[in-house]
Amino acid sequence: MRKQPIRVITGAAKKYMVLSAFILLAVISVAAAIFAALYETPYKPPPFEPAAVRGVPNPPDNMKYSDINAAGRFTFWLAGTAYQQTDGSLFLYLTNPEESEVYIMCRVTDKNGAELYKSGLLRPGEYVERLDALKKMKNEALDIKIYIYALDPDNFQSVGTVTLDNILQPN
């Protein structure tokens, strides 16, 4: 049987191969560093509501504050009457009851889907009394949609969403 000759790489060819390997390694390292610096995770959970208060609110009777059960999956409390205040804010009294097993948050849009108000996450046992306006609005009655989102506290996956139609009354 004939033996295949082994060619030993020496001299300039060896230096070229070693240099090429180091350059390739450096390029891959720089590309990985750039990717790591620029990469953003696809989902960042919303922030917690900075104006959240622990406890249960005591809204006026004319606000029609009551509980809403979302098909047995979660429960929250909310004022049924929506009045725009002189500063543009909205008294909502959104409450996540103490016995809740989810985080909740709220988004209010006009009939075209433009966002008017938005809360951060509320932990069980917290409420937010009012939401500040995200944009200037006319002081007139406005058809709105109130979206209540429930998120699992462990992984921030959706537990459900409730959509309520309402009218934002002028002040």
C-alpha positions as a printed Julia matrix, in Angstrom:
171×3 Matrix{Float64}:
   0.0    0.0    0.0
   1.27   3.41  -0.9
   1.61   6.05   1.81
   0.27   9.54   1.24
   3.02  12.05   1.84
   2.32  14.55   4.6
   3.26  18.04   3.71
   4.49  20.04   6.67
   3.58  23.72   6.53
   6.46  25.9    7.52
   7.77  29.38   6.97
   5.65  32.03   5.28
   2.62  29.75   4.71
   2.47  28.9    8.44
   2.68  32.57   9.42
  -0.09  33.39   6.9
  -2.42  30.71   8.32
  -1.82  31.73  11.95
  -2.29  35.42  11.11
  -5.5   34.63   9.14
  -6.89  32.63  12.08
  -6.2   35.49  14.52
  -7.78  38.06  12.18
 -10.86  35.87  11.73
 -11.1   35.39  15.51
 -10.8   39.17  16.06
 -13.51  39.92  13.46
 -15.87  37.37  15.05
 -15.18  38.8   18.52
 -15.88  42.38  17.39
 -19.08  41.28  15.61
 -20.26  39.42  18.73
 -19.5   42.46  20.92
 -21.43  44.78  18.59
 -24.38  42.38  18.46
 -24.43  42.06  22.27
 -24.32  45.85  22.69
 -27.1   46.54  20.18
 -29.38  43.58  20.84
 -32.56  44.36  22.73
 -34.79  41.69  24.13
 -37.99  41.43  22.13
 -40.19  42.17  25.15
 -39.67  44.41  28.12
 -42.38  44.27  30.76
 -44.16  47.56  31.39
 -43.02  49.58  34.4
 -44.93  49.56  37.66
 -47.28  52.48  38.29
 -45.34  55.2   40.16
 -48.57  56.71  41.6
 -49.85  53.35  42.93
 -51.2   53.34  46.48
 -51.59  50.28  48.71
 -55.09  49.73  50.03
 -58.64  50.3   48.82
 -59.84  53.69  47.56
 -62.97  55.46  48.75
 -64.34  57.16  45.62
 -67.5   59.29  45.67
 -70.77  57.41  45.11
 -71.41  59.22  41.81
 -68.33  57.52  40.29
 -70.17  54.13  40.15
 -67.13  52.28  41.48
 -67.66  48.52  41.22
 -65.91  45.22  40.58
 -65.61  43.53  37.22
 -64.94  39.8   36.95
 -63.21  38.81  33.72
 -64.73  35.39  33.04
 -63.39  34.0   36.31
 -59.78  34.62  35.32
 -59.21  37.86  37.24
 -61.16  40.61  39.0
 -60.54  44.34  39.25
 -62.41  47.42  40.48
 -63.02  50.52  38.38
 -65.06  53.72  38.37
 -67.8   53.4   35.75
 -68.16  57.16  35.31
 -65.34  58.84  33.4
 -64.99  62.61  33.87
 -62.16  64.57  32.33
 -60.74  66.91  34.98
 -59.75  70.53  34.34
 -56.08  69.48  34.13
 -56.99  66.79  31.56
 -56.55  63.87  33.97
 -59.05  61.06  34.44
 -60.26  59.78  37.82
 -60.43  56.01  37.33
 -59.81  54.41  40.73
 -58.41  51.31  39.01
 -57.9   48.75  41.77
 -56.17  45.37  41.78
 -57.69  43.56  44.8
 -55.43  42.1   47.49
 -56.47  38.51  46.68
 -55.58  38.93  42.99
 -52.98  36.63  41.45
 -52.14  38.94  38.52
 -50.69  42.34  37.78
 -53.06  44.68  35.95
 -52.63  47.81  33.89
 -54.91  50.14  31.95
 -54.9   51.87  28.59
 -57.55  54.35  27.43
 -57.95  55.2   23.74
 -60.32  57.25  21.64
 -62.55  55.57  19.03
 -59.7   55.77  16.47
 -57.25  53.98  18.75
 -55.17  57.03  19.74
 -53.83  56.54  23.25
 -55.18  59.1   25.73
 -54.23  57.63  29.14
 -52.04  54.78  30.31
 -51.16  53.31  33.69
 -48.21  51.22  34.77
 -48.58  47.81  36.37
 -50.5   47.48  39.62
 -49.54  44.75  42.08
 -52.23  42.94  44.09
 -53.56  45.28  46.78
 -52.73  48.49  44.87
 -54.83  51.12  43.12
 -54.27  54.23  41.07
 -56.7   57.08  41.6
 -56.12  59.09  38.46
 -54.32  58.89  35.14
 -52.65  61.89  33.56
 -53.48  62.72  29.94
 -50.86  61.71  27.38
 -51.97  64.48  25.02
 -54.06  67.64  25.05
 -57.77  67.01  24.43
 -60.77  69.19  23.8
 -63.16  69.63  26.71
 -66.04  67.74  25.08
 -67.68  64.33  25.36
 -65.56  61.67  23.73
 -66.19  57.99  23.0
 -63.4   55.98  24.64
 -62.3   52.39  25.06
 -60.78  51.27  28.35
 -58.47  48.27  28.08
 -57.56  46.39  31.24
 -54.65  43.98  30.81
 -53.86  41.2   33.29
 -50.33  39.78  33.33
 -48.86  36.78  35.12
 -46.41  38.07  37.77
 -43.92  35.26  37.1
 -43.42  35.67  33.35
 -45.5   38.74  32.35
 -47.55  36.68  29.9
 -51.11  37.79  29.27
 -53.8   36.26  31.46
 -56.51  38.19  29.64
 -57.78  41.55  28.46
 -61.06  43.32  29.14
 -62.31  46.06  26.82
 -64.92  48.5   28.07
 -66.7   51.14  25.99
 -67.39  54.38  27.82
 -67.83  58.11  27.29
 -65.3   60.56  28.65
 -67.46  63.38  29.97
 -66.21  66.98  29.84
 -65.44  68.75  33.11
